[in-house]
Amino acid sequence: MDTDLSSVEASVRSLLDEHERIEAELANPDVHANAGLARKLTRRYSELDQIAKTYRELNQCLSDVEDAKELASEDPAFAEEAKSLEERIEVLQDKLRELLIPKDPDDARDAIIEVKAGEGGDESALFAGDLVRMYQRWADHRGWSTEVLDSTEANLGGYKDITIAIKSREGGVYGWLKFEGGVHRVQRVPVTESQGRIHTSAAGVLVFPEVDEPEEIQLDDNDLKIDVYRSSGPGGQSVNTTDSAVRITHLPTGIVASCQNEKSQLQNKEAAMRMLRARILAKQAEEAAAEANDMRRSQVRTVDRSERIRTYNFPENRIVDHRTGFKAYNLDQVLDGRLDDVVESARAADRAARLDDIG
């Protein structure tokens, strides 16, 4: 980055103008009457505020370093100050360049995450349960809230599939969780193994950005096919005597969402609609990215062991992320929710790729 900021001046100026405009909008009480709009503006303002503060500090340092250099001939202390300022300028330039990397517009949203048992039968379902606990504990560590929208338990424990909403007051959950999408492989001795042999099984994770307000994704009633049925538990036995479970199919896209966790058909319908909107939003984002020839490979949508993103090796207490090469021998801590370092390796790789894209 040029020290006179000429290479980024235009883009920064437009962002600073947007920062001022949003600041004025947030001062308007009418804006806060629309919770969804206020949340979006607040998230965007927070992003732009970092850019504005960094840019202003950088400009100030550039001005100060020139003054310090002029005075250095009279007082050696100013030479030291100039050196310190130049080091700070370099740091701020790197920071500003990173802040200007184009971001996924959905990063600021909350997330809906699905965990599905894959290869491995009962062991896969148990591992799916381990992943769910890992994400719930990670959410607790980060101050996020979790809500189970739907689940199907397996016979020996764990889950055949489960859907969880994860939220934060500050937003930004999806920007972290989206890198969890894909196939997770486990290597360990199953509880059902009498010979002590290590088995390999897999579970799949899907992550969707949550829609802030229902109006954001307009759904025509004529485009929805709604089926109701009795909910079932492990082994397929009925756990409800009324048709409270709901399955909704969006006919134009073929996307399906279902929920049976609640006793009320209305509550199940509302949860299924949340999942349906999230899936439609994700599909729209994928189509837009494909048109822009910028498909992000952060998720794998099939539960196939050959498309794994991560391996959890219990005998060696080892975790490996196959996308970034990250490896650590603290699997027990990761499963206890200490997931930041693992996910940060994927976030860093994504930032580096975006930085290369802008040159």
Wavefront OBJ file of the C-alpha trace (Angstrom):
o trace
v 0.000 0.000 0.000
v 1.358 3.428 -0.923
v 2.142 5.644 2.044
v 0.117 8.468 0.485
v -2.916 6.128 0.360
v -3.477 6.934 -3.303
v -4.112 3.284 -4.137
v -7.052 2.986 -1.721
v -8.262 6.569 -1.381
v -11.305 6.188 -3.619
v -12.595 2.992 -2.033
v -11.952 4.250 1.493
v -13.678 7.555 0.773
v -16.846 5.820 -0.417
v -16.845 3.652 2.719
v -16.333 6.685 4.961
v -19.295 8.365 3.270
v -21.376 5.255 3.918
v -20.174 5.256 7.535
v -21.408 8.827 8.020
v -24.718 8.083 6.318
v -25.427 5.026 8.499
v -24.413 6.938 11.611
v -27.062 9.546 10.751
v -29.651 6.843 10.065
v -28.995 5.157 13.410
v -29.631 8.493 15.144
v -33.149 8.452 13.718
v -35.619 6.882 16.220
v -37.853 5.716 13.363
v -35.119 3.338 12.166
v -35.176 1.457 15.474
v -38.887 0.795 15.101
v -37.841 -1.774 12.479
v -35.746 -4.272 14.464
v -34.434 -6.057 11.378
v -33.312 -2.847 9.674
v -31.710 -1.524 12.859
v -29.792 -4.783 13.318
v -28.469 -4.713 9.747
v -27.419 -1.061 9.994
v -25.728 -1.620 13.353
v -23.724 -4.570 11.990
v -22.653 -2.623 8.914
v -21.757 0.424 11.000
v -19.554 -1.726 13.236
v -17.643 -3.014 10.178
v -17.201 0.455 8.702
v -16.235 1.966 12.057
v -13.104 -0.195 12.153
v -12.126 1.061 8.703
v -12.826 4.684 9.611
v -10.790 4.552 12.832
v -7.852 2.779 11.182
v -7.829 5.178 8.229
v -7.893 8.261 10.465
v -5.121 6.938 12.692
v -3.038 6.118 9.630
v -3.484 9.616 8.212
v -2.525 11.119 11.551
v 0.613 8.966 11.760
v 1.613 9.931 8.204
v 1.332 13.589 9.155
v 3.181 13.130 12.447
v 6.070 11.202 10.902
v 6.805 14.033 8.478
v 6.885 16.503 11.359
v 9.143 14.221 13.385
v 11.595 13.866 10.491
v 11.826 17.642 10.107
v 12.585 18.078 13.813
v 15.024 15.159 14.006
v 17.956 17.336 12.911
v 17.427 19.540 15.969
v 16.553 16.864 18.521
v 17.640 13.185 18.223
v 14.567 12.159 20.230
v 12.419 12.980 17.207
v 14.427 10.518 15.119
v 13.363 7.730 17.474
v 9.776 8.960 17.321
v 9.890 8.955 13.519
v 11.152 5.360 13.532
v 8.355 4.314 15.904
v 5.758 6.063 13.757
v 7.019 4.365 10.593
v 6.651 0.977 12.259
v 3.113 1.904 13.335
v 2.290 3.070 9.806
v 3.313 -0.303 8.406
v 1.050 -2.085 10.883
v -1.884 0.223 10.096
v -1.401 -0.173 6.348
v -1.588 -3.956 6.672
v -4.619 -3.682 8.922
v -6.439 -1.325 6.552
v -5.652 -3.526 3.572
v -7.137 -6.521 5.409
v -10.210 -4.533 6.452
v -10.804 -3.632 2.805
v -10.917 -7.274 1.718
v -14.399 -7.918 0.256
v -16.449 -9.808 2.823
v -19.198 -12.364 2.477
v -22.333 -10.234 3.007
v -23.859 -13.035 5.099
v -20.952 -13.167 7.590
v -22.712 -10.781 9.979
v -25.774 -12.993 10.289
v -26.676 -15.600 12.889
v -26.576 -19.224 11.745
v -28.565 -22.426 11.513
v -26.450 -25.559 11.673
v -27.461 -29.126 10.827
v -25.546 -32.200 11.921
v -26.375 -35.504 10.207
v -25.124 -39.010 10.873
v -23.392 -40.471 7.824
v -21.324 -43.607 7.316
v -20.851 -45.775 10.370
v -24.360 -46.499 11.644
v -24.768 -46.141 15.413
v -21.188 -44.934 15.813
v -21.822 -42.127 13.324
v -24.901 -41.035 15.278
v -22.876 -41.013 18.504
v -20.202 -38.923 16.805
v -22.894 -36.541 15.539
v -23.882 -36.121 19.194
v -20.250 -35.334 20.070
v -20.153 -32.658 17.352
v -23.387 -31.131 18.639
v -21.988 -30.894 22.178
v -18.777 -29.390 20.767
v -20.727 -26.647 18.977
v -22.959 -25.988 21.978
v -19.943 -25.652 24.285
v -18.152 -23.469 21.746
v -21.220 -21.251 21.644
v -21.193 -21.047 25.444
v -17.493 -20.046 25.446
v -18.181 -17.277 22.906
v -21.328 -16.005 24.614
v -23.666 -17.221 21.869
v -27.081 -18.744 22.484
v -28.303 -22.038 21.015
v -31.793 -23.324 20.264
v -32.638 -26.813 19.028
v -35.128 -26.448 16.184
v -35.500 -30.114 15.292
v -33.832 -33.434 16.074
v -34.107 -37.171 15.532
v -32.342 -39.214 18.189
v -30.651 -42.534 17.421
v -31.249 -45.842 19.199
v -27.938 -45.948 21.115
v -27.677 -42.199 21.676
v -26.535 -39.280 19.594
v -28.508 -38.068 16.611
v -29.552 -39.240 13.198
v -29.947 -35.536 12.471
v -30.373 -32.324 14.432
v -30.867 -28.663 13.535
v -29.733 -25.870 15.859
v -30.034 -22.082 15.636
v -27.011 -20.214 17.036
v -27.289 -16.507 17.764
v -25.237 -13.614 19.113
v -26.291 -10.138 20.172
v -23.430 -8.752 18.104
v -24.115 -11.019 15.118
v -21.303 -12.549 13.090
v -21.989 -16.170 14.026
v -22.248 -17.326 10.404
v -18.860 -15.767 9.616
v -17.327 -18.296 12.021
v -19.604 -21.294 11.636
v -19.722 -21.427 7.839
v -16.297 -23.080 7.783
v -17.765 -26.048 9.677
v -19.816 -27.082 6.666
v -18.618 -30.398 5.263
v -17.866 -33.976 6.261
v -16.230 -34.657 9.625
v -14.465 -38.014 10.039
v -13.805 -39.762 13.346
v -11.311 -42.540 14.105
v -11.828 -44.354 17.417
v -12.882 -47.608 19.077
v -16.695 -47.567 19.090
v -18.593 -48.472 22.250
v -20.133 -51.307 20.230
v -16.716 -52.792 19.298
v -15.795 -55.788 21.460
v -12.384 -56.463 19.862
v -10.922 -53.028 20.528
v -10.484 -52.231 16.842
v -10.386 -48.650 15.608
v -13.241 -47.791 13.259
v -13.733 -44.845 10.924
v -17.106 -43.174 10.493
v -18.376 -39.809 9.377
v -20.980 -37.164 10.120
v -22.029 -34.278 7.913
v -22.465 -30.649 8.894
v -24.458 -28.055 6.938
v -24.457 -24.366 7.877
v -26.919 -21.723 6.686
v -27.118 -17.969 7.375
v -30.280 -17.158 9.331
v -32.763 -14.743 7.787
v -33.092 -11.638 9.983
v -36.753 -10.956 9.245
v -39.375 -13.174 7.527
v -40.060 -10.393 5.021
v -36.497 -10.683 3.754
v -37.377 -13.926 1.959
v -40.853 -13.547 0.502
v -42.661 -16.887 0.211
v -45.914 -17.214 -1.693
v -48.356 -19.600 0.012
v -49.126 -21.091 -3.397
v -45.455 -22.110 -3.678
v -45.546 -24.112 -0.442
v -46.639 -27.711 0.030
v -47.280 -28.346 3.722
v -47.625 -31.895 5.082
v -48.413 -32.814 8.683
v -47.684 -36.156 10.326
v -47.032 -37.744 13.699
v -43.563 -37.215 15.124
v -41.386 -40.240 15.786
v -38.452 -41.074 18.019
v -35.647 -43.688 18.052
v -36.664 -46.859 16.252
v -39.518 -45.069 14.533
v -41.943 -45.295 17.441
v -44.561 -42.554 17.641
v -43.884 -39.980 20.345
v -47.037 -37.952 19.739
v -50.663 -38.949 19.275
v -51.524 -35.956 17.100
v -50.329 -34.852 13.668
v -48.072 -32.087 15.023
v -44.940 -32.645 12.907
v -44.689 -30.414 9.844
v -42.871 -30.791 6.531
v -42.768 -27.806 4.130
v -41.664 -28.079 0.508
v -40.844 -24.962 -1.504
v -42.116 -26.059 -4.896
v -40.075 -23.670 -7.123
v -36.746 -24.861 -5.678
v -37.625 -28.268 -4.247
v -36.097 -27.255 -0.907
v -37.631 -29.084 2.055
v -37.665 -28.313 5.785
v -39.351 -30.283 8.542
v -39.778 -30.033 12.288
v -41.269 -32.352 14.896
v -39.687 -31.211 18.161
v -42.573 -29.111 19.454
v -45.933 -30.466 20.577
v -47.741 -27.674 18.772
v -48.213 -27.919 15.019
v -47.999 -24.115 14.824
v -44.636 -24.044 16.633
v -43.288 -26.784 14.372
v -44.477 -24.857 11.317
v -42.742 -21.673 12.507
v -39.460 -23.549 13.113
v -39.690 -25.279 9.736
v -40.269 -21.923 8.041
v -37.113 -20.543 9.715
v -35.113 -23.442 8.339
v -36.726 -23.138 4.913
v -35.922 -19.420 4.635
v -32.316 -20.051 5.704
v -31.893 -22.739 3.049
v -33.429 -20.556 0.352
v -31.146 -17.655 1.360
v -28.118 -19.961 1.138
v -29.214 -21.198 -2.293
v -29.602 -17.615 -3.531
v -26.112 -16.767 -2.236
v -24.628 -19.815 -3.977
v -26.287 -18.903 -7.269
v -25.062 -15.304 -6.995
v -21.519 -16.502 -6.239
v -21.614 -18.900 -9.185
v -22.680 -16.105 -11.512
v -19.770 -14.021 -10.231
v -17.432 -17.006 -10.734
v -16.460 -16.797 -7.065
v -17.783 -20.005 -5.539
v -16.518 -20.310 -1.984
v -15.494 -23.860 -1.128
v -16.257 -23.597 2.568
v -18.931 -26.294 2.579
v -19.511 -29.778 1.253
v -23.172 -30.645 0.955
v -22.928 -34.416 0.720
v -22.203 -36.760 3.608
v -19.435 -38.683 1.849
v -16.226 -39.712 3.565
v -14.134 -38.922 0.492
v -15.082 -35.242 0.815
v -13.978 -34.866 4.418
v -12.814 -31.519 5.771
v -11.582 -32.670 9.170
v -10.460 -35.811 11.005
v -10.852 -36.426 14.750
v -8.412 -39.148 15.847
v -9.184 -40.252 19.409
v -6.286 -42.686 20.015
v -3.767 -39.929 19.232
v -5.892 -37.085 20.663
v -5.293 -35.437 17.263
v -7.395 -33.151 15.109
v -6.528 -32.308 11.489
v -8.203 -29.838 9.140
v -7.549 -31.117 5.630
v -8.298 -27.788 3.934
v -5.642 -25.775 5.750
v -3.210 -28.390 7.069
v -3.958 -27.371 10.668
v -2.969 -30.103 13.122
v -3.100 -30.193 16.911
v -2.982 -32.794 19.656
v -5.667 -31.338 21.886
v -8.757 -33.118 20.566
v -10.188 -33.428 24.067
v -10.109 -29.630 24.443
v -11.573 -29.054 20.981
v -14.490 -31.365 21.740
v -14.975 -29.383 24.935
v -15.650 -26.313 22.801
v -12.146 -24.863 22.400
v -12.596 -24.581 18.653
v -11.299 -21.075 17.948
v -7.809 -22.028 16.727
v -9.114 -24.723 14.379
v -11.700 -22.451 12.776
v -9.328 -19.479 12.681
v -7.020 -21.500 10.417
v -9.854 -21.690 7.867
v -10.754 -18.023 8.331
v -7.107 -17.024 7.798
v -6.890 -19.116 4.625
v -10.086 -17.508 3.352
v -8.740 -14.004 4.077
v -5.487 -14.823 2.296
v -7.385 -16.050 -0.764
v -9.532 -12.910 -0.827
v -6.423 -10.762 -0.405
v -4.829 -12.468 -3.412
v -7.982 -11.773 -5.410
v -7.653 -8.016 -4.917
v -3.887 -8.066 -5.568
l 1 2 3 4 5 6 7 8 9 10 11 12 13 14 15 16 17 18 19 20 21 22 23 24 25 26 27 28 29 30 31 32 33 34 35 36 37 38 39 40 41 42 43 44 45 46 47 48 49 50 51 52 53 54 55 56 57 58 59 60 61 62 63 64 65 66 67 68 69 70 71 72 73 74 75 76 77 78 79 80 81 82 83 84 85 86 87 88 89 90 91 92 93 94 95 96 97 98 99 100 101 102 103 104 105 106 107 108 109 110 111 112 113 114 115 116 117 118 119 120 121 122 123 124 125 126 127 128 129 130 131 132 133 134 135 136 137 138 139 140 141 142 143 144 145 146 147 148 149 150 151 152 153 154 155 156 157 158 159 160 161 162 163 164 165 166 167 168 169 170 171 172 173 174 175 176 177 178 179 180 181 182 183 184 185 186 187 188 189 190 191 192 193 194 195 196 197 198 199 200 201 202 203 204 205 206 207 208 209 210 211 212 213 214 215 216 217 218 219 220 221 222 223 224 225 226 227 228 229 230 231 232 233 234 235 236 237 238 239 240 241 242 243 244 245 246 247 248 249 250 251 252 253 254 255 256 257 258 259 260 261 262 263 264 265 266 267 268 269 270 271 272 273 274 275 276 277 278 279 280 281 282 283 284 285 286 287 288 289 290 291 292 293 294 295 296 297 298 299 300 301 302 303 304 305 306 307 308 309 310 311 312 313 314 315 316 317 318 319 320 321 322 323 324 325 326 327 328 329 330 331 332 333 334 335 336 337 338 339 340 341 342 343 344 345 346 347 348 349 350 351 352 353 354 355 356 357 358 359
